Amino acid sequence: MKYRTRPAEHICSLEELFTEHLGLNIPIVPQTSSYSNKHTFSQLLFSQNPNQYDDIDKIMSFSVFKDADIEWLKKDADSAQKPLYYLIHPDESYPTGTKLSVFFSNLANKNFSGNEQPLPIRALLNAIDYDKLCAHLDNLIETKGALDSDFIVSLQSYLSNVLSTDNHLTHYCSLFKCTSPSEYLATILLYALFDDVNFPAYASEVAITRNIKEPKVAHPVTDLNNPHFQKLMNDARRVDKLQAFATYTLIVLYSVQMLATIFSSTWISSYEATSTKGTLFSIVMLCASIILTALRFIPFSLHKKYSELSLILEHSVLDENSNTYSITYNHFQNCSRSFNDIQQGRRVIITLFCMMSILYIVVSFVFNSFPLLVALVSLSFGGVMLIDSMVHDHITYKRYDAFFSSDLPGHVPASRFGVARMCSWDYDSRLNSFRHTSYNKLTNYSEDCIRHIYDQVADSSKYSWATLTAFIVTLSSIGVIAEILQLVNPDLEYFRMPNASMLYSVTMILILLNDVLNILILLRARSHYQKMAEFSFYAGNPDSDNYEVTTLFRHNLYAGSISELAIARGIYNYNLCQFEQSLSTSDIQPPDDRYHPMYIVNQKLHLITDVALCIFVAYLSMAVWHSNNLRNLIGLPILVAVYALWTFAMYPLFKYRKIKSSIRKLNVEHKNKETR
């Protein structure tokens, strides 16, 4: 990127930004018909005109250079052979026989020969104090913002445009922990002035300096010889051994059950499988599966206890009165009223679903078809997820549009306009497209936003863990009921099995599936509870060290422990909290914390996938299982093809078009308001 060159055809250059928008008054050189390089960098590196003062100390006090470099810069300021002299005296002409004009042209255009800039220019750039430059640019922005109330929004749009053109810029903004427009602009300006060889070293120095200046939470030194701390460490060791013993004991029992199932399927003849002996064996094995699944609470409770002890050992604070260590462990509180209202509506929908499921059981017995029950429950579950999402979106987006459209007479609040308002900051009207189309360009989240993401990770893992357990227990329970009914009434056709031998085979498959899933869960349980404890702790304790919060987030993000869906949901909830504090999406800093169309599409793709799975299960239950016709499997690839076409091609296209259309309509309404 270069100071005088546009980063893209539709994005103005930094020179255009400073001269045409931020109001720098720079003369044009008649010979080149371009802005004077000396005057340009004089106004960028000095907050006041240095040419009007004679005292060099006073002049340097207006500069953006580091205090440690002021002394040697003063010497350069007195020499007509040094670049700094002409920044202080920009009206003077260059002496003949020097390359000073080339040096300043190099700064603006990066037209130097070789890999590195000339030494005088490198020394000048390395002497720039990042914080002083930010303060200088902040004054320019505030001055312009006082004259034009819409300038800040335009500047934020410009910064987002520039960041979307270069992934390295996003990395440096994250490294510098940029939060304000002046910090983003300073980073972009320095990136444009430095060469590619020397900027990484300068950036590392700035990052270290800013990290040192950042206030740290003073952690008291832990007394390892404290009796209570010694007791906590001993408890942690004891619980660690117990959890390992309980986990591997259950794994061995599951393995024994798997071997018994496999051997029984091999040794028992078809006649024995359909006999009372085979049915009783299946019932015993299924009941054993349910009992073993219930016994998982022992290692799970030990894993949870160990994770809590680990947190206490790592983050505990000594109570001097009782000479004991303790920890403040708060549950994350979502500040969004909309989110809490929707949670109440969600409970009503789930209650209705449970009532309908009871009705479905009656219907399935009337038609003597268990596959019908599976199909009805599956379709209803998919419908519940779809309705819940639609109601959630409609309420939230309509409320958002109503709040920020009060100044538009005649405007009727609608959910589609709420989505448009949320995403308008990311829309480029010149290209009719959105700037961010992938997640790897937005990772510089604030600590508050990260806590919302942590809450979503912990919440999703908690409910997915519970859902998987309920699924395993339900499968085993259905198997037990089926075998008991088969034992009582061998001619019962409720489960639509061709014969008893088929039911026995399905039961054995259920047992094997149950055992494999439980073994995998037990192997992951320790790391699962450890991560959930850390996520919950950092999410619910805003007074915890921000550096630790961001460090843990980066580690888990790169390790794949935090999904894109959790990030999208966390940012959505964070934006709702900010909205209820009268802060629009375009005002949230840094821009990485803002909700944008890519998050919307990602969330809906997961929803469509879940609904599609419910439809697939319903189709297989009725077309194949109920009708006992394997030839109907031919319809499944057609359904999968329709799902893939709609989910990955048509829906994103339609969704983006709809949001763009709503944004354009809003822009027309705002223009009509201004012309009145």
Helices and strands as residue ranges (DSSP letters): H 14-16, I 17-21, E 28-29, E 34-35, H 37-45, G 50-52, H 56-61, G 67-69, H 70-77, H 83-88, H 100-109, H 119-126, H 130-147, H 151-163, H 167-175, H 181-193, H 199-213, H 227-267, H 270-274, H 276-294, H 297-315, E 317-319, E 324-326, H 337-366, H 370-404, H 415-423, G 424-426, E 427-428, E 433-434, G 439-441, H 447-488, H 500-540, H 546-559, H 564-579, G 585-587, G 591-593, H 597-619, I 620-626, G 630-634, H 635-645, I 646-650, H 651-675
